[in-house]
Amino acid sequence: MVLEKLNQAEIIDLLGSIYEHSPWVAEILFSQGITSQDNDVGFLAERMKRIVDTSSEEMKLNLLQAHPELAGKLAISGNLTKDSTAEQASAGLDQCSKEEFAEFSKLNLEYTKNLVTLL
C-alpha cells in the first residue's frame, strides 16, 4: 500500500487505531502531509510518536485515559476492541482469578488517580 496516495479518510481508517481511541494522531499526520518516506514502518512510527510527544498535556492525558484498563471493566464485560482483547489475552489477562481481577481493579484505580502526575 502506498500511503501518500490515500485520502484523509483512508489514512484515518488505516492508522487511526494505532493509538487506541485516538484517531487525532492520524489526523495530524495527514494534515502534516504524507510522503513516500511514511511507507517505511519505522519512519512512520517515529513520526506518529513525535506527534504524540509534541502534543499538549491535555491531549496526552486524553490519549492515556482512552486506553482501556488492564483486566478492567471493559475486559470483564467483553467490550474491548479486537486488538485490546488479543493483547490482553496474549498476556494471560483473560485467565485472571477473581482475586487477580480485584488486584488489577485496585491498581487501575491508583494509576487513574496518579495519571496527571505522570505527565
C-alpha positions as CSV (number, residue, x, y, z in Angstrom):
1,M,0.0,0.0,0.0
2,V,1.3,3.4,-0.9
3,L,0.3,5.8,1.9
4,E,0.9,9.0,0.0
5,K,-1.9,8.0,-2.5
6,L,-4.5,7.6,0.2
7,N,-7.0,10.3,1.1
8,Q,-7.6,11.5,4.7
9,A,-10.5,9.1,5.4
10,E,-8.4,6.2,4.2
11,I,-5.4,7.2,6.3
12,I,-7.5,7.6,9.4
13,D,-9.2,4.2,8.7
14,L,-5.8,2.6,8.3
15,L,-3.8,4.3,11.0
16,G,-6.4,5.8,13.3
17,S,-6.4,2.9,15.8
18,I,-2.7,2.7,16.2
19,Y,-3.1,4.8,19.3
20,E,-6.3,3.3,20.7
21,H,-9.4,5.5,20.6
22,S,-7.1,8.4,19.5
23,P,-7.6,8.9,15.7
24,W,-6.4,12.5,16.2
25,V,-2.8,11.3,15.8
26,A,-3.5,10.0,12.3
27,E,-5.5,13.2,11.5
28,I,-2.5,15.4,12.5
29,L,-0.2,13.1,10.5
30,F,-2.3,13.6,7.4
31,S,-2.6,17.3,7.9
32,Q,1.2,17.5,8.1
33,G,1.4,15.7,4.7
34,I,2.1,12.1,3.8
35,T,5.3,11.3,1.8
36,S,6.9,8.2,0.4
37,Q,9.1,8.0,3.5
38,D,6.0,7.2,5.5
39,N,5.8,3.8,3.7
40,D,8.7,2.8,6.0
41,V,7.1,1.5,9.2
42,G,10.0,2.7,11.4
43,F,9.8,6.2,9.9
44,L,6.0,6.3,10.2
45,A,6.1,5.0,13.8
46,E,8.7,7.7,14.7
47,R,6.5,10.4,13.1
48,M,3.4,9.3,15.0
49,K,5.4,9.2,18.2
50,R,6.7,12.7,17.6
51,I,3.1,13.9,17.1
52,V,2.1,12.5,20.5
53,D,5.3,13.7,22.2
54,T,4.7,17.3,21.0
55,S,1.0,17.3,21.7
56,S,-0.4,19.3,24.6
57,E,-0.5,17.8,28.1
58,E,-4.3,17.7,27.8
59,M,-4.1,15.6,24.6
60,K,-1.6,13.3,26.1
61,L,-3.8,12.8,29.1
62,N,-6.8,12.1,26.9
63,L,-4.7,9.5,25.0
64,L,-3.7,7.8,28.2
65,Q,-7.3,7.9,29.5
66,A,-8.6,6.5,26.3
67,H,-6.6,3.3,26.6
68,P,-8.5,0.5,28.3
69,E,-7.5,-0.6,31.8
70,L,-5.6,-3.9,32.0
71,A,-8.1,-6.6,33.1
72,G,-10.6,-3.8,33.7
73,K,-14.3,-3.4,33.4
74,L,-14.3,-3.4,29.6
75,A,-12.3,-6.7,29.6
76,I,-14.6,-8.3,32.1
77,S,-17.7,-7.2,30.2
78,G,-16.3,-8.3,26.8
79,N,-16.3,-4.8,25.4
80,L,-12.7,-4.3,24.4
81,T,-11.6,-3.7,20.9
82,K,-10.4,-6.8,18.9
83,D,-6.8,-5.6,19.3
84,S,-7.0,-5.0,23.0
85,T,-8.7,-8.3,23.5
86,A,-5.9,-10.0,21.7
87,E,-3.2,-8.0,23.6
88,Q,-4.7,-8.8,27.0
89,A,-5.2,-12.5,26.1
90,S,-1.6,-12.8,24.9
91,A,-0.5,-11.6,28.4
92,G,-2.8,-14.1,30.0
93,L,-5.1,-11.4,31.5
94,D,-8.2,-13.2,30.3
95,Q,-7.3,-16.1,32.7
96,C,-7.2,-14.0,35.9
97,S,-8.9,-15.3,39.0
98,K,-11.4,-13.1,40.9
99,E,-8.6,-12.1,43.3
100,E,-6.3,-11.1,40.5
101,F,-9.1,-9.1,38.8
102,A,-9.7,-7.4,42.2
103,E,-6.0,-6.5,42.4
104,F,-6.0,-5.2,38.9
105,S,-9.0,-3.1,39.7
106,K,-7.2,-1.6,42.7
107,L,-4.0,-0.9,40.7
108,N,-6.1,0.6,37.8
109,L,-7.7,2.9,40.3
110,E,-4.4,4.0,41.7
111,Y,-3.0,4.5,38.2
112,T,-6.0,6.7,37.2
113,K,-5.7,8.8,40.3
114,N,-2.0,9.4,39.6
115,L,-2.2,9.8,35.9
116,V,-1.9,13.6,35.8
117,T,1.3,13.5,37.8
118,L,2.8,11.0,35.4
119,L,2.9,13.6,32.6
